[in-house]
Amino acid sequence: MKMIVGLGNPGREYARTPHNAGYLVLDELAARWGASFRVLRRFEAEVAEAEAPAGGALLLVKPLTFMNASGAAVVPLMRYRNAGAAELLVVADDADLDAGVLRLRPGGGSGGHRGLASVIEHLGSQEFARLRIGIGRSAAAEALVEQVLRPLDAEAWAAMREAVGRAADAAACWLAQGLETAMNRFNGRPTTGAIEEGERA
């Protein structure tokens, strides 16, 4: 069974922060597909079983372990549901990409993202698809951790919601048409990933 995992931090205080981009994408997908999350305490995750119109059944997963321990929730659930690395897509923020830029890749390192690093460590492999959502780096001289955990103002929140919608389109494309097609359509600046009306899975 395919799994889409959105990385983030649980708790109301983190809901509108850049670091929760992965959670936001999964909330968008669940809303589109009429799925509801429930807490599975055994796996320390919120999980929704979804039926995507063009992609079939899958699991949407939001780890509740906090970002740095995401793999401790994701990998046991993968094993329980007999999901292999090839069936996994992890969605996360990326401060090294300009705000709004999407980047799908079939594998690779963590790029310094501790949530991805945790998944790689627990899985024992880098060979799983990941979708990064650019959040950019603040021009202010501040620690990155302060930037990614600070709630977004109204303008930045509107921009994030737009990027989340495109990222949800990209995840649906990965599910229905495969990684290569999704990469070709959505990697890069916002205009490169435009999806025609009626095509959304």
C-alpha positions in Angstrom: 0.0 0.0 0.0 1.3 3.5 -0.9 1.9 6.0 1.9 2.1 9.7 1.8 3.8 11.1 5.0 3.7 14.8 5.9 6.3 15.9 8.3 5.6 18.5 11.0 5.2 19.1 14.7 2.0 18.3 16.7 0.3 21.1 18.7 -1.7 24.2 18.0 1.3 26.5 18.5 3.0 24.9 15.4 0.0 24.8 13.1 0.8 27.9 11.0 4.6 27.6 11.0 6.8 26.9 7.9 8.0 23.6 9.4 4.5 22.2 9.2 4.2 22.4 5.5 4.0 18.5 5.3 1.1 18.4 7.7 -0.7 21.1 5.7 -0.4 19.1 2.4 -1.8 16.0 4.1 -4.7 18.0 5.5 -5.4 19.3 2.0 -5.3 15.8 0.5 -7.6 14.5 3.2 -10.1 17.3 2.5 -10.0 16.6 -1.2 -10.5 12.9 -0.8 -13.0 12.9 2.0 -10.7 11.1 4.5 -10.5 11.6 8.2 -7.5 11.3 10.5 -7.5 9.3 13.6 -4.7 8.9 16.2 -3.0 5.5 16.3 -1.2 5.7 19.6 0.7 2.4 18.9 2.5 4.2 16.0 2.5 7.7 17.4 0.8 9.0 14.3 -2.4 10.4 12.9 -3.5 8.2 10.0 -6.2 8.5 7.4 -7.1 5.7 4.9 -7.9 7.5 1.7 -9.3 6.5 -1.7 -7.8 8.8 -4.4 -10.0 9.0 -7.5 -7.1 8.3 -9.9 -4.7 6.5 -7.6 -6.5 4.0 -5.5 -6.2 3.3 -1.8 -3.4 4.7 0.3 -2.5 5.9 3.8 -2.0 9.5 4.8 0.3 9.7 7.8 1.3 12.6 10.1 3.8 11.5 12.7 3.1 12.8 16.3 6.7 12.2 17.5 7.9 15.8 16.7 10.0 16.4 13.7 13.4 15.1 14.8 11.9 11.6 15.6 9.6 11.2 12.6 11.2 7.9 11.5 10.2 6.3 14.8 6.5 6.6 13.7 6.8 6.2 10.0 8.9 3.0 9.7 7.0 0.7 12.1 3.8 1.7 10.4 5.3 0.9 7.0 6.3 -2.5 8.2 2.9 -3.1 9.8 1.2 -2.3 6.5 3.8 -4.1 4.3 4.7 -0.9 2.5 8.1 -0.7 0.9 10.3 2.3 0.3 9.2 2.5 -3.3 5.6 3.1 -2.1 6.6 6.0 0.2 6.4 9.7 -0.5 7.5 12.1 2.3 6.5 15.7 2.2 8.6 18.3 4.0 9.6 22.0 4.1 13.0 23.1 2.7 14.7 26.3 3.7 17.3 25.9 0.9 14.6 26.3 -1.8 13.0 29.7 -2.5 9.6 30.1 -1.1 6.9 28.3 -3.2 9.4 26.2 -5.2 8.6 22.5 -5.3 11.1 19.7 -5.7 10.3 16.0 -6.1 13.2 13.6 -6.0 13.4 9.7 -6.0 15.9 9.6 -3.2 19.0 11.2 -1.8 20.2 12.6 1.5 18.4 14.6 4.1 19.8 18.0 3.1 20.1 18.8 6.7 16.4 18.3 7.4 16.1 16.4 10.7 12.8 14.9 9.9 14.0 13.4 6.7 17.2 12.3 8.4 15.2 10.4 11.0 13.2 8.6 8.3 16.4 7.7 6.5 18.0 6.4 9.7 15.0 4.2 10.8 14.4 2.9 7.3 18.0 2.2 6.6 17.7 3.6 3.1 17.6 6.9 1.2 15.7 5.4 -1.7 12.2 6.8 -1.2 10.5 9.7 -2.9 10.4 13.0 -1.2 8.5 16.2 -2.1 10.2 19.4 -0.7 8.3 22.7 -0.4 10.5 25.8 -0.5 10.1 28.2 2.4 13.3 30.2 1.8 15.6 31.7 4.4 14.9 34.9 6.2 17.1 37.8 5.4 17.2 38.6 9.1 20.2 37.3 11.1 18.4 34.7 13.0 18.7 31.0 13.7 16.9 28.8 11.2 15.1 27.0 14.0 13.5 30.4 15.0 12.4 31.0 11.4 10.8 27.6 10.8 8.9 27.6 14.1 7.6 31.2 14.0 3.9 31.5 12.9 3.5 33.0 9.5 1.9 36.4 9.1 -1.2 36.8 6.9 0.7 37.4 3.6 3.1 34.6 4.2 0.3 32.3 5.2 -1.6 33.0 1.9 1.5 32.2 0.0 2.0 29.0 1.9 -1.6 27.9 1.2 -1.0 28.4 -2.5 2.2 26.3 -2.4 0.4 23.6 -0.3 -2.3 23.4 -3.0 0.3 22.9 -5.7 2.2 20.3 -3.6 -1.1 18.4 -3.1 -1.5 18.4 -6.9 2.1 17.0 -7.2 1.4 14.3 -4.6 -1.8 13.3 -6.4 0.2 13.2 -9.7 2.8 11.0 -8.1 0.2 8.6 -6.9 -1.8 8.4 -10.2 0.9 8.9 -12.9 4.2 8.1 -11.2 7.3 10.0 -10.0 8.8 10.9 -13.3 5.7 12.5 -14.6 5.2 14.4 -11.3 8.8 15.6 -11.4 8.4 16.9 -15.0 5.3 18.7 -14.2 5.9 20.2 -10.8 9.6 20.7 -10.1 10.7 24.3 -10.1 8.9 27.6 -10.0 5.2 27.8 -9.5 4.3 28.3 -13.1 6.0 25.0 -14.2 3.6 22.8 -12.3 0.3 24.2 -13.5 -2.5 21.6 -13.5 -5.4 21.9 -15.8 -8.9 22.2 -14.3 -10.5 18.8 -13.9 -7.2 16.9 -13.8 -6.8 16.9 -10.0 -6.8 13.3 -8.6 
